[in-house]
Amino acid sequence: MITIPRKKIREFDAKRLLQANLNRYANPHPIQLSLECALATPETDLEALPPQYAWLTAKKLVVKPDQLFTRKGKNSLVLLNAGWEEAKKFIRENQGKEIAMGNAKGELTHFLIEPFIEHEDEYFLAIVSQREEDVILFSEKGGVDVEEHWNKVIQIPVPIGTPIEQVEIASQLNGVPPEKKARLAAFIKALYRYYADFDYVYMEMNPLAFDKQGNVVPLGFVAELDDCAAFKNEAKWADTAFPQPFGRTPYPEEKFVKELDAQTGASLKLTILNPNGRIWLLVAGGGASVIYTDTVVDLGYGLELANYGEYSGDPNEEETYQYAKTIIDLATRNPKQETGNRILLIGGGVANFTDVANTFKGIIRALREYREKLQKTHMRIFVRRGGPNYQEGLENMRALGKELGIPIEVYGPETHMTNIVSLAVRQLGEKK
């Protein structure tokens, strides 16, 4: 298994980015793409939108929620072929309404408005990233019933490092009229170049159609970006929002870390997966956080994994203290929730420029502060780190274990990064 730190984006942002950038990747001819869209939020003055988007009153419209869930059509949440007055009424009647989508319940807040596109056939197109290749998925049977025709989906693998020019696509587009295959194949190749350069990990267009002029149009669009690539894509992603999954309210601790992250040049991230989990991660580096998460899941302890996140970019002592304190506070709550112990993995790779001893000072402050709670929850701590001043940092951790009377096992770069996970879950298993 591989875990990719993915972040879903709104359909509005997915279409906005595609419209602005796709033709940079078209070769040799530009692609005729016209994705007009507007986003209505609870703060939006609907009456102020037509002066900004003249097409709202000139064309028939489609309106649908834009909140990271699918099956909108099957749940009667899509308004089709409507005028602007109908669109406003639909938004006002539904905004603030609570609905259930599967096991999630949430309030409708954001709505995508776009022109209604007359079309005939509907296709399905997706690109998904896997460990050793990307895979292009295509079906001649798209739309709301695509899952009922999953046997029609073809897979076109693109091995990592293989130029898309070397991949034959047009001949595999079953069910597409011959006169449209070349245009659709050119669209897919440009889309793949864009997908790879913008660090997407998943992209789905359903339905995908041809308009009356014969241009390819993604009518429905789902997209996910690689969270670990955020540091190099700030300009490319251009103010793209990363909303919470539908029905999920951010924990106060997640909000605190997000605010902390916004105030520093370092990177501080936290997502709480299971507040009652017994395996907590305090990991340096985005790549390392993925590896540690993967290893926990591979060892069969995915349901015990409490959080996902990372600190990187050489945060100072105070920033590291605040971040570590937040995680340790979460990890040491409810001391009587079970009879077994808990584990805290303080891990990471070999740092390039982060001062290990300095960041450990912040972590050590937090551990000292929570000594009593760490003892009551039978916390066992496993440390593995390398990089500038790592010997001093590890020695300070060893001394801390003796000082606090808490089991702290310490390892340097001579130990494989994920070995501490195997060592830790064995201890966890003994106390189940």
C-alpha positions in Angstrom: 0.0 0.0 0.0 1.0 3.6 -0.5 -0.5 6.6 1.2 -0.4 9.8 -0.8 -1.0 13.1 1.1 -3.8 14.3 -1.1 -6.0 17.3 -0.8 -9.3 17.6 -2.6 -10.2 21.0 -4.2 -13.5 22.5 -5.2 -14.7 22.0 -8.8 -14.7 25.7 -9.2 -10.9 25.8 -8.5 -10.3 22.7 -10.7 -12.0 24.3 -13.7 -10.5 27.7 -13.0 -7.0 26.3 -13.0 -7.6 24.1 -16.1 -9.0 27.1 -18.1 -6.0 29.2 -17.2 -3.2 26.6 -17.8 -4.2 23.8 -20.2 -3.0 25.4 -23.4 0.5 25.7 -22.0 0.6 21.9 -22.3 -1.1 21.6 -25.7 1.1 20.5 -28.6 1.1 21.4 -31.4 -2.3 23.0 -31.6 -4.2 25.0 -28.9 -7.3 23.5 -27.4 -10.5 25.4 -27.6 -11.7 25.4 -24.0 -14.3 27.7 -22.4 -15.0 27.0 -18.8 -17.0 29.9 -17.4 -18.0 29.4 -13.7 -18.8 31.4 -10.6 -18.9 30.4 -7.0 -21.7 31.4 -4.6 -20.8 31.2 -0.9 -22.8 32.3 2.2 -21.0 35.7 1.9 -21.8 36.2 -1.8 -24.2 38.9 -2.8 -26.0 37.1 -5.7 -27.3 40.4 -7.1 -23.7 41.6 -7.5 -22.7 38.6 -9.6 -24.2 39.5 -13.1 -22.0 42.7 -13.5 -19.0 40.5 -12.9 -20.2 37.5 -15.0 -22.3 38.8 -17.9 -23.1 35.3 -19.1 -25.2 34.7 -16.0 -28.1 36.5 -17.6 -27.3 35.7 -21.2 -27.1 31.9 -21.0 -29.0 29.0 -19.6 -27.3 27.8 -16.4 -26.3 24.7 -14.3 -26.2 25.1 -10.5 -24.9 22.4 -8.1 -23.2 22.2 -4.6 -19.4 22.4 -4.7 -18.4 20.7 -1.4 -16.3 17.7 -2.2 -19.0 15.1 -2.6 -20.3 13.2 -5.6 -23.7 11.8 -6.7 -25.3 15.2 -6.8 -27.5 14.3 -9.7 -28.8 11.2 -8.1 -29.7 13.2 -5.0 -31.6 15.9 -6.9 -29.0 18.5 -6.1 -28.3 19.7 -9.7 -30.4 22.4 -11.4 -30.2 22.2 -15.2 -31.0 24.5 -18.1 -32.2 27.3 -15.8 -32.4 31.0 -16.0 -30.7 33.4 -13.6 -33.8 34.0 -11.5 -34.3 30.2 -11.2 -30.6 29.8 -10.2 -30.9 32.4 -7.5 -34.0 30.8 -6.1 -32.3 27.3 -6.1 -29.3 28.6 -4.2 -31.4 30.5 -1.7 -33.6 27.6 -1.0 -30.8 25.1 -0.5 -28.0 27.2 1.1 -27.9 26.4 4.8 -29.9 23.1 4.3 -28.5 20.1 6.2 -28.2 16.9 4.1 -26.8 13.4 4.5 -24.4 12.0 2.0 -23.6 8.4 3.0 -22.4 8.5 6.6 -21.6 12.3 6.5 -24.0 15.0 7.4 -23.4 18.6 6.7 -24.7 22.0 5.6 -24.9 23.1 2.0 -22.9 26.3 1.7 -21.0 26.6 -1.6 -22.6 26.4 -5.1 -21.0 26.3 -8.5 -22.8 28.2 -11.3 -21.9 27.6 -14.9 -23.4 27.7 -18.4 -25.6 24.8 -19.5 -23.8 22.9 -22.3 -25.9 21.1 -24.9 -24.3 17.8 -25.7 -25.1 14.2 -26.8 -22.8 11.4 -25.7 -21.2 11.4 -22.2 -17.8 9.9 -21.5 -15.8 9.2 -18.4 -12.1 10.2 -18.0 -9.8 10.0 -15.0 -6.1 10.0 -14.2 -4.9 8.3 -11.0 -1.4 8.2 -9.6 0.0 4.9 -8.4 3.4 3.8 -7.0 5.1 3.1 -10.3 2.8 4.6 -12.9 -0.1 6.9 -13.6 -3.1 5.3 -15.1 -5.5 7.0 -17.5 -9.1 5.6 -17.3 -11.6 6.1 -20.0 -15.1 4.9 -20.7 -17.6 5.5 -23.5 -20.4 5.2 -20.8 -20.0 8.2 -18.6 -22.5 10.2 -16.5 -24.5 9.2 -13.4 -24.5 5.5 -14.3 -20.8 5.1 -14.9 -20.4 2.6 -12.1 -23.1 0.3 -13.6 -21.0 0.1 -16.8 -17.5 -0.2 -15.1 -16.7 -3.1 -17.5 -16.5 -0.5 -20.2 -13.6 1.3 -18.5 -10.3 0.9 -20.2 -6.9 1.5 -18.5 -4.0 3.1 -20.2 -0.8 2.9 -18.0 1.8 5.7 -18.2 5.0 4.4 -16.4 6.7 7.1 -14.3 9.2 9.0 -16.5 7.5 7.9 -19.8 6.6 10.9 -22.0 3.0 10.9 -22.8 3.9 11.3 -26.5 5.1 7.7 -26.4 1.7 6.4 -25.2 -0.9 5.4 -27.8 -4.2 6.8 -26.8 -6.5 7.6 -29.8 -6.8 3.9 -30.9 -8.0 2.9 -27.4 -10.9 5.4 -27.2 -13.6 2.9 -27.8 -17.0 4.2 -28.6 -15.8 7.7 -29.7 -16.7 8.7 -33.3 -13.6 8.4 -35.5 -13.8 12.1 -36.4 -13.5 13.0 -32.7 -10.8 10.6 -31.6 -7.8 12.8 -32.6 -9.2 15.8 -30.8 -10.0 13.9 -27.6 -6.6 12.2 -27.7 -4.9 15.6 -28.0 -6.9 16.9 -25.1 -6.0 13.9 -22.9 -2.3 14.2 -23.7 -2.3 18.0 -22.8 -4.3 17.2 -19.7 -1.8 14.6 -18.6 1.2 17.0 -19.0 -0.8 19.5 -17.0 -1.7 16.9 -14.4 1.9 15.9 -13.9 3.4 19.4 -13.8 0.8 20.7 -11.3 1.3 17.6 -9.0 -2.2 16.3 -9.1 -2.7 12.8 -7.7 -6.2 12.3 -9.0 -8.4 13.9 -11.6 -11.8 12.8 -12.8 -14.1 14.3 -15.5 -17.5 12.8 -15.4 -19.3 13.4 -17.6 -16.9 14.5 -20.3 -18.6 15.6 -23.5 -18.3 17.4 -26.8 -20.2 20.7 -27.2 -22.1 21.6 -30.4 -18.9 23.1 -31.8 -17.0 19.8 -31.3 -14.9 21.0 -28.4 -14.1 18.8 -25.4 -15.8 20.0 -22.2 -15.5 18.5 -18.7 -19.0 18.9 -17.3 -18.2 17.3 -13.9 -14.7 17.7 -12.5 -13.1 16.1 -9.3 -9.5 16.8 -8.5 -6.9 16.1 -5.8 -3.5 17.7 -5.4 -0.4 16.3 -3.7 -0.1 18.1 -0.3 3.7 17.4 -0.2 4.2 19.4 -3.3 2.6 22.6 -1.9 6.0 24.2 -1.2 6.9 24.4 -4.9 3.4 25.1 -6.3 2.2 28.2 -4.4 2.2 30.3 -7.6 0.8 27.6 -9.8 -2.0 26.7 -7.5 -3.0 30.4 -7.4 -5.0 30.8 -4.2 -6.7 27.4 -4.5 -8.8 26.6 -1.4 -8.5 23.3 0.4 -11.8 22.9 2.2 -12.6 20.3 4.8 -14.3 17.1 3.6 -18.1 17.4 3.6 -19.6 17.0 7.0 -16.3 17.3 8.9 -15.8 20.1 11.3 -12.1 21.0 12.0 -10.9 20.2 15.5 -9.8 23.3 17.5 -6.3 21.8 17.5 -6.2 21.6 13.7 -7.3 25.3 13.5 -4.6 26.2 16.0 -1.8 24.5 14.0 -3.1 26.0 10.8 -2.9 29.5 12.4 0.6 28.7 13.7 1.6 27.5 10.2 0.4 30.8 8.7 2.6 32.8 11.0 5.9 31.1 10.2 8.2 30.3 7.3 8.3 26.7 8.5 5.7 24.1 7.8 3.4 22.8 10.5 0.5 20.5 9.6 -2.0 18.4 11.6 -4.9 16.3 10.7 -6.7 14.3 13.4 -7.7 10.9 12.2 -8.9 9.1 15.3 -8.7 11.1 18.6 -9.0 7.8 20.5 -6.2 6.2 18.6 -3.1 4.9 20.5 -0.5 5.6 17.9 0.5 9.3 17.6 3.0 10.8 15.1 5.3 13.7 15.7 7.2 13.5 12.5 9.7 15.9 10.8 9.2 16.2 7.0 6.3 15.7 4.6 7.9 12.7 2.9 8.7 11.1 6.3 5.1 11.6 7.4 3.8 9.6 4.4 6.3 6.8 5.1 5.5 6.5 8.8 1.8 6.5 8.0 2.2 3.8 5.3 4.2 1.7 7.7 1.7 1.9 10.5 -1.1 0.8 8.1 1.0 -1.9 6.5 1.6 -3.4 9.9 -2.1 -3.7 10.5 -2.6 -0.8 12.9 -4.3 1.7 10.7 -7.4 1.9 12.9 -5.1 2.9 15.8 -3.4 5.7 13.9 -4.5 8.9 15.7 -3.1 11.7 13.5 -1.3 12.7 10.3 1.0 15.7 9.9 4.5 17.0 9.9 6.8 19.8 11.0 9.6 20.9 8.7 11.4 23.9 7.3 13.5 24.4 10.5 10.9 25.7 12.9 12.3 27.5 15.9 12.1 26.2 19.5 8.9 28.0 20.4 7.1 26.9 17.2 8.1 23.3 17.7 7.1 23.5 21.4 3.6 24.7 20.5 3.2 22.0 17.8 4.5 19.2 20.0 2.4 20.4 23.0 -0.7 20.3 20.8 -0.1 16.7 19.8 1.0 15.5 23.2 -2.1 17.1 24.8 -4.3 15.2 22.4 -2.4 12.0 22.9 -2.7 12.0 26.7 -6.4 12.7 27.1 -8.8 10.2 28.5 -6.3 8.1 30.5 -8.9 5.5 31.3 -10.2 4.9 27.8 -8.4 1.5 27.6 -6.1 -0.6 29.7 -3.2 -0.7 27.2 -0.4 1.7 26.6 0.0 4.3 23.9 3.0 5.2 21.7 4.4 8.4 20.4 6.7 8.2 17.4 9.1 11.1 17.2 10.6 10.4 13.8 12.0 11.7 10.6 14.7 11.2 8.0 18.1 12.8 7.9 17.6 16.5 7.9 19.4 18.7 5.4 19.3 22.0 7.3 16.9 21.6 10.3 18.8 21.8 13.5 17.7 18.6 15.2 19.0 19.6 18.7 17.2 22.9 18.5 13.8 21.5 17.4 14.1 18.8 20.0 14.4 21.5 22.7 10.8 22.5 21.9 9.7 18.9 22.0 11.5 18.2 25.3 9.8 21.3 26.9 6.4 19.9 25.9 7.2 16.4 27.2 8.4 17.8 30.5 5.2 19.8 30.8 3.1 16.6 30.3 5.1 14.3 32.4 2.2 13.3 34.7 -0.2 12.7 31.9 2.4 10.7 29.9 2.8 8.4 32.9 -0.9 8.0 33.5 -1.5 7.0 29.8 1.4 4.5 29.8 3.0 6.4 26.9 6.0 4.8 25.3 8.1 7.0 23.1 10.3 6.0 20.2 12.7 8.5 18.6 14.6 8.3 15.4 16.4 11.2 13.7 19.5 12.3 11.8 20.8 15.6 10.5 22.7 18.6 11.9 23.4 18.3 15.6 21.4 15.0 15.8 23.8 13.4 18.4 23.2 16.2 20.9 19.4 16.0 20.3 19.3 12.2 20.7 21.4 12.4 23.9 19.1 15.0 25.3 16.1 12.7 24.6 17.9 9.8 26.4 18.5 11.9 29.4 14.9 13.1 29.4 13.6 9.5 29.6 15.6 9.0 32.8 14.5 12.3 34.2 10.8 11.8 33.6 10.6 8.1 34.3 9.1 7.5 30.9 10.3 4.8 28.5 12.0 6.6 25.6 13.9 4.5 23.1 16.3 6.6 21.0 17.8 5.7 17.5 20.0 7.5 15.1 20.4 7.4 11.3 22.1 4.0 11.5 18.6 2.6 12.2 16.2 2.4 9.3 13.6 5.2 9.5 10.6 3.0 9.9 12.2 0.4 12.2 10.9 2.3 15.2 7.3 1.7 14.0 7.8 -2.1 14.1 9.4 -1.9 17.5 6.6 0.4 18.8 3.6 -1.6 17.6 5.1 -4.8 19.2 5.0 -3.0 22.6 1.5 -1.8 21.8 0.4 -5.3 21.0 1.7 -6.7 24.3 -0.6 -4.4 26.2 -3.8 -5.0 24.1 
